[in-house]
Each structure stands twice: as C-alpha cells, then as structure tokens.
Amino acid sequence: MAVSPARVFASLIPATGGVCGNMDELEHNHTAKRASSPSRSPARRVEVTGSAELSSPPDRAALTVSVTSSKESVNDAANSVTRRLEYILQTARQHGVKEEDTVVTKHIQREGDLYRMQAEVSVVFSDFEKMECVRSVLIEKLDKSVCVGDPQFSHSEGCLSLLRRRVCVAAVETARLKAKEVCNVLGQALGRPLLVREEDSREWTCGHQESVALPLTLQQKVGQTTVWASSRVFVTFELRPKDGTRKNL
C-alpha cells in the first residue's frame, strides 16, 4: 500500500534581540493585554425578604386518673385500689391504648389508724376522640373514689420540629414569588438562589383566655395550646436576561 507523503510547513522569524530581550517583550505584551481587557462585571442579582406564619394544634393529650382508698388493713386498701385500677387499664386497652403510653404509680401511707393507698394512671393519647370516650366511661362507671382529671394538651418534639421546617420553607417560597414578580416587572428571568438566610423565627401560643362561667369545650382547650410559629428569611437570587432579550443583545 502506497504511503501518502506528509507535508510540513515552517517559518523562521529572525530574532531581533537576545533571549532575555524576547522574554521581557513577551512579559510586557501579556501585562498590557491583561490591563487592557475589561474587568468582569459582578453578577446581577435580586435580594428579597420573605415571611410566613403557621400554626399547629397539639398532637398529644395526657389524661390522669387517680384512685384513693383508706382502710384499716393494708390488704383491704390495696385490693380496693387494685380492682378500680384494673378496670381503668382495661378500659384504656379496649380503646386501643398501647402499654407504652400508660404509666402507673402507687403510693401508700398511714394516717392515724387507717392505711391510705393511692394509685395514679397517666395515659397519653394521640386520638382526642378516644381520649374523650375513655374519660366519659370512667366518669360514668366509677365512684367518687376515682378522680378523672382534665386532659393536658401538648406538642411532641417531632410535631414542633415539623412546624419549624414548614414555616421556614413557606417563608422562602414567599421570597421566591416576590423575586419572580420583580423580575417580570424588570423584563428579566429569575436565576438560581445564591443565598438563603433565616433572620428571625418565633413561637408563641394564644395562652389562657379570661375565665368564663361555662367550662371550655374540647376545641377551646385545643385552641389555647395551639402553637404559632413565624419565620423571616433573606434570599438572594441570580438575575438573568430572558431568552428574547439575550438574542437581541
């Protein structure tokens, strides 16, 4: 097979000076080009703030039931409390309460010639309707030796953590929508976010209202313990020209 000949073109430039002179000239030319090139303009950006407020009702309710009996014999006092205690625990199990959500404490002391025994059951509910049903059954079926307390509403740590994340994300979304509207007015396009900073966050409850003659309903009690959260963020977005504007440039 025939091999095609290769062609090499070269040109020699006569030197006008020594090696050091050529290096100095190249250094000078490079510096002049660097000085003459325009400085890169800073990225265009739009800076906005956003805020949001969200609320979260309590997700837990603790119901405390206490049983008391005073007898001349320790065994009689213990048996009296145990019978009522077993009924309370059975009622809770029948309504789907797990064993890990129930805490039982017992205490016995002597008062003169009598032995006084007290047991306390604390049950945590996540279903408030079940809690009200259990509470109604215990009040109806048990005697005055059993004291069924009012439910105490609270928030789990997971519930509060979710609320804080949701309100921060909502504030960022508010800032994004604001920046997008600004870009539309300016005939520009919204670019990627360059900075997101949460500047303020707060939490509060409505607190207890003034005492009224009528007892509070379940919804009123829940409303008193509802947690509100607010967040304010500062966001910087890149500002880009729209496609039509970019073509005209």
NUZAPA-671972 format. One record per residue (C-alpha): residue number from 0; x, z, y; residue in three letters. Coordinates in Angstrom, 1 decimal. Example, Ala and Ser with C-alpha at 12.3 -4.5 7.8 and 13.67 -1.06 7.14 Angstrom:
REC   num       c1       c3       c2   residuo
REC     0     12.3      7.8     -4.5       ALA
REC     1     13.7      7.1     -1.1       SER
***
This chain:
REC   num       c1       c3       c2   residuo
REC     0      0.0      0.0      0.0       MET
REC     1      1.4     -1.0      3.4       ALA
REC     2      2.1      1.8      5.8       VAL
REC     3      0.9      1.2      9.4       SER
REC     4      3.7      1.7     11.9       PRO
REC     5      3.4      4.7     14.2       ALA
REC     6      4.0      4.3     17.9       ARG
REC     7      5.4      7.0     20.1       VAL
REC     8      5.3      6.8     23.9       PHE
REC     9      7.6      9.0     26.0       ALA
REC    10      8.6      9.1     29.6       SER
REC    11     11.6     10.8     31.1       LEU
REC    12     11.3     12.4     34.6       ILE
REC    13     14.7     12.7     36.3       PRO
REC    14     15.5     16.2     37.3       ALA
REC    15     15.8     16.8     41.0       THR
REC    16     17.3     20.2     40.7       GLY
REC    17     18.7     22.8     38.3       GLY
REC    18     16.7     24.7     35.7       VAL
REC    19     16.3     27.7     38.0       CYS
REC    20     15.0     25.4     40.7       GLY
REC    21     12.4     23.9     38.5       ASN
REC    22     11.2     27.3     37.3       MET
REC    23     10.9     28.5     40.9       ASP
REC    24      8.8     25.4     41.8       GLU
REC    25      6.5     26.0     38.8       LEU
REC    26      6.1     29.6     39.7       GLU
REC    27      5.3     28.6     43.3       HIS
REC    28      2.7     26.0     42.2       ASN
REC    29      1.0     28.4     39.9       HIS
REC    30      0.7     31.0     42.6       THR
REC    31     -0.6     28.5     45.1       ALA
REC    32     -3.3     27.3     42.7       LYS
REC    33     -4.3     30.9     41.9       ARG
REC    34     -4.6     31.7     45.6       ALA
REC    35     -6.5     28.6     46.4       SER
REC    36     -9.1     29.0     43.6       SER
REC    37    -12.2     30.7     44.9       PRO
REC    38    -12.9     34.3     43.7       SER
REC    39    -15.6     34.7     41.1       ARG
REC    40    -18.8     35.9     42.8       SER
REC    41    -20.3     39.1     41.5       PRO
REC    42    -23.2     38.8     39.1       ALA
REC    43    -26.6     38.6     40.7       ARG
REC    44    -28.8     41.5     39.7       ARG
REC    45    -32.1     43.2     40.5       VAL
REC    46    -32.4     47.0     40.5       GLU
REC    47    -35.7     48.7     40.0       VAL
REC    48    -37.1     52.1     39.1       THR
REC    49    -40.0     52.8     36.7       GLY
REC    50    -42.0     55.9     35.9       SER
REC    51    -44.7     56.9     33.4       ALA
REC    52    -46.8     59.9     32.4       GLU
REC    53    -48.2     60.5     28.9       LEU
REC    54    -49.9     63.4     27.2       SER
REC    55    -50.0     64.7     23.6       SER
REC    56    -52.6     67.1     22.2       PRO
REC    57    -51.3     69.9     19.9       PRO
REC    58    -50.9     68.9     16.2       ASP
REC    59    -50.8     72.4     14.7       ARG
REC    60    -53.3     75.3     14.7       ALA
REC    61    -52.4     78.7     13.3       ALA
REC    62    -55.2     80.9     12.0       LEU
REC    63    -54.5     84.6     11.4       THR
REC    64    -56.8     86.7      9.2       VAL
REC    65    -56.2     90.5      8.8       SER
REC    66    -57.7     92.8      6.2       VAL
REC    67    -57.7     96.6      6.5       THR
REC    68    -58.8     99.3      4.1       SER
REC    69    -58.5    103.1      4.3       SER
REC    70    -58.9    105.1      1.1       LYS
REC    71    -57.9    108.5     -0.3       GLU
REC    72    -56.0    106.7     -3.1       SER
REC    73    -53.2    104.2     -2.6       VAL
REC    74    -54.6    102.1     -5.5       ASN
REC    75    -58.1    102.1     -4.1       ASP
REC    76    -56.8    100.9     -0.7       ALA
REC    77    -54.6     98.2     -2.4       ALA
REC    78    -57.5     97.0     -4.7       ASN
REC    79    -59.9     96.8     -1.8       SER
REC    80    -57.5     94.7      0.3       VAL
REC    81    -56.4     92.5     -2.7       THR
REC    82    -60.0     91.4     -3.5       ARG
REC    83    -60.6     90.2      0.0       ARG
REC    84    -57.1     88.7      0.2       LEU
REC    85    -57.6     86.6     -2.9       GLU
REC    86    -60.9     85.3     -1.5       TYR
REC    87    -59.2     84.3      1.7       ILE
REC    88    -56.4     82.4     -0.1       LEU
REC    89    -58.9     80.8     -2.5       GLN
REC    90    -60.9     79.5      0.4       THR
REC    91    -57.8     78.1      2.1       ALA
REC    92    -56.8     76.3     -1.1       ARG
REC    93    -60.3     74.8     -1.6       GLN
REC    94    -59.9     73.2      1.8       HIS
REC    95    -56.6     71.6      1.0       GLY
REC    96    -54.2     74.1      2.5       VAL
REC    97    -50.7     73.9      0.9       LYS
REC    98    -49.0     77.1     -0.3       GLU
REC    99    -46.0     76.5      2.0       GLU
REC   100    -48.4     76.5      5.0       ASP
REC   101    -49.6     80.1      4.2       THR
REC   102    -47.7     83.3      4.9       VAL
REC   103    -48.9     86.7      3.6       VAL
REC   104    -47.6     90.1      4.8       THR
REC   105    -48.7     93.6      3.6       LYS
REC   106    -48.2     97.0      5.2       HIS
REC   107    -49.3    100.4      4.0       ILE
REC   108    -49.1    103.8      5.9       GLN
REC   109    -50.6    107.3      5.6       ARG
REC   110    -53.0    108.6      8.2       GLU
REC   111    -53.8    112.2      7.5       GLY
REC   112    -55.4    112.4      4.1       ASP
REC   113    -56.0    108.7      3.9       LEU
REC   114    -53.9    105.7      2.9       TYR
REC   115    -54.3    102.7      5.2       ARG
REC   116    -53.3     99.3      3.9       MET
REC   117    -53.3     96.2      6.0       GLN
REC   118    -52.7     92.6      4.9       ALA
REC   119    -52.3     89.6      7.2       GLU
REC   120    -52.6     86.0      6.3       VAL
REC   121    -51.3     83.3      8.6       SER
REC   122    -52.4     79.7      7.8       VAL
REC   123    -51.1     76.6      9.6       VAL
REC   124    -53.5     73.7      9.8       PHE
REC   125    -52.9     70.1     10.9       SER
REC   126    -56.5     69.2     10.5       ASP
REC   127    -58.5     71.1     13.1       PHE
REC   128    -61.9     70.4     11.5       GLU
REC   129    -60.7     72.0      8.2       LYS
REC   130    -59.5     75.0     10.2       MET
REC   131    -62.9     75.5     11.9       GLU
REC   132    -64.6     75.1      8.5       CYS
REC   133    -62.3     77.8      6.9       VAL
REC   134    -62.8     80.1      9.8       ARG
REC   135    -66.6     79.8      9.7       SER
REC   136    -66.7     80.5      6.0       VAL
REC   137    -64.5     83.6      6.3       LEU
REC   138    -66.6     85.0      9.2       ILE
REC   139    -69.8     84.4      7.3       GLU
REC   140    -68.8     85.7      3.9       LYS
REC   141    -66.6     88.7      4.6       LEU
REC   142    -67.5     92.1      6.1       ASP
REC   143    -66.2     93.8      9.2       LYS
REC   144    -63.0     95.0      7.4       SER
REC   145    -61.7     91.4      7.8       VAL
REC   146    -60.8     90.2     11.3       CYS
REC   147    -60.6     86.5     11.8       VAL
REC   148    -58.7     85.7     14.9       GLY
REC   149    -58.9     82.7     17.3       ASP
REC   150    -56.8     79.7     16.4       PRO
REC   151    -53.5     79.4     18.2       GLN
REC   152    -52.6     75.8     19.0       PHE
REC   153    -49.1     74.5     19.3       SER
REC   154    -46.9     71.4     19.0       HIS
REC   155    -44.4     70.7     16.3       SER
REC   156    -40.9     69.7     17.3       GLU
REC   157    -41.5     66.2     15.9       GLY
REC   158    -44.6     65.8     18.0       CYS
REC   159    -42.7     66.7     21.2       LEU
REC   160    -39.8     64.5     20.3       SER
REC   161    -42.1     61.6     19.8       LEU
REC   162    -43.8     62.2     23.2       LEU
REC   163    -40.5     62.3     25.0       ARG
REC   164    -39.4     59.0     23.4       ARG
REC   165    -42.8     57.3     24.1       ARG
REC   166    -42.8     58.3     27.8       VAL
REC   167    -39.3     57.1     28.4       CYS
REC   168    -40.0     53.7     26.7       VAL
REC   169    -43.1     53.4     28.8       ALA
REC   170    -41.1     54.0     32.0       ALA
REC   171    -38.6     51.3     31.0       VAL
REC   172    -41.4     48.9     30.3       GLU
REC   173    -42.9     49.6     33.8       THR
REC   174    -39.5     48.9     35.3       ALA
REC   175    -39.2     45.6     33.4       ARG
REC   176    -42.6     44.4     34.5       LEU
REC   177    -41.8     45.3     38.1       LYS
REC   178    -38.5     43.4     37.9       ALA
REC   179    -40.2     40.4     36.4       LYS
REC   180    -42.7     40.3     39.2       GLU
REC   181    -39.9     40.5     41.8       VAL
REC   182    -38.1     37.6     40.0       CYS
REC   183    -41.3     35.5     40.1       ASN
REC   184    -41.6     36.0     43.9       VAL
REC   185    -38.0     35.0     44.4       LEU
REC   186    -38.3     32.0     42.1       GLY
REC   187    -35.7     33.4     39.7       GLN
REC   188    -35.7     34.4     36.0       ALA
REC   189    -35.2     37.8     34.6       LEU
REC   190    -32.0     38.2     32.6       GLY
REC   191    -30.7     40.8     30.2       ARG
REC   192    -30.7     44.5     31.1       PRO
REC   193    -27.3     45.7     32.4       LEU
REC   194    -28.0     49.4     32.9       LEU
REC   195    -30.8     51.8     31.9       VAL
REC   196    -30.6     55.4     33.1       ARG
REC   197    -33.3     58.1     32.8       GLU
REC   198    -33.1     60.0     36.1       GLU
REC   199    -35.8     62.6     35.6       ASP
REC   200    -38.0     64.0     32.9       SER
REC   201    -40.6     66.8     33.0       ARG
REC   202    -43.0     68.5     30.7       GLU
REC   203    -46.0     70.8     31.5       TRP
REC   204    -49.4     72.0     30.3       THR
REC   205    -52.7     72.4     32.0       CYS
REC   206    -52.5     76.1     31.5       GLY
REC   207    -55.3     78.6     31.1       HIS
REC   208    -58.3     78.0     33.2       GLN
REC   209    -60.2     80.8     35.0       GLU
REC   210    -62.2     83.0     32.7       SER
REC   211    -65.8     82.0     32.2       VAL
REC   212    -68.7     83.8     30.7       ALA
REC   213    -69.1     81.3     27.8       LEU
REC   214    -66.5     81.0     25.1       PRO
REC   215    -64.3     77.9     25.1       LEU
REC   216    -65.1     75.1     22.8       THR
REC   217    -62.5     73.7     20.4       LEU
REC   218    -61.9     70.7     22.6       GLN
REC   219    -61.4     73.0     25.7       GLN
REC   220    -58.9     75.1     23.8       LYS
REC   221    -57.0     71.9     22.7       VAL
REC   222    -57.1     70.7     26.3       GLY
REC   223    -55.5     73.9     27.6       GLN
REC   224    -52.5     73.4     25.2       THR
REC   225    -52.1     69.7     25.7       THR
REC   226    -48.6     68.8     26.8       VAL
REC   227    -47.9     66.3     29.5       TRP
REC   228    -44.6     64.5     30.0       ALA
REC   229    -43.2     62.3     32.7       SER
REC   230    -40.1     60.1     32.9       SER
REC   231    -38.4     58.2     35.7       ARG
REC   232    -35.8     55.6     34.9       VAL
REC   233    -33.4     53.4     36.9       PHE
REC   234    -32.8     49.9     35.4       VAL
REC   235    -30.6     47.0     36.4       THR
REC   236    -31.3     43.5     35.2       PHE
REC   237    -29.3     40.3     35.5       GLU
REC   238    -30.9     37.8     37.9       LEU
REC   239    -30.7     34.2     36.6       ARG
REC   240    -31.9     30.9     38.2       PRO
REC   241    -34.9     29.3     36.5       LYS
REC   242    -34.3     26.1     34.4       ASP
REC   243    -35.7     23.9     37.1       GLY
REC   244    -33.6     25.5     39.8       THR
REC   245    -30.5     25.2     37.7       ARG
REC   246    -31.0     21.5     37.2       LYS
REC   247    -31.4     20.9     40.9       ASN
REC   248    -28.1     22.6     41.7       LEU
***
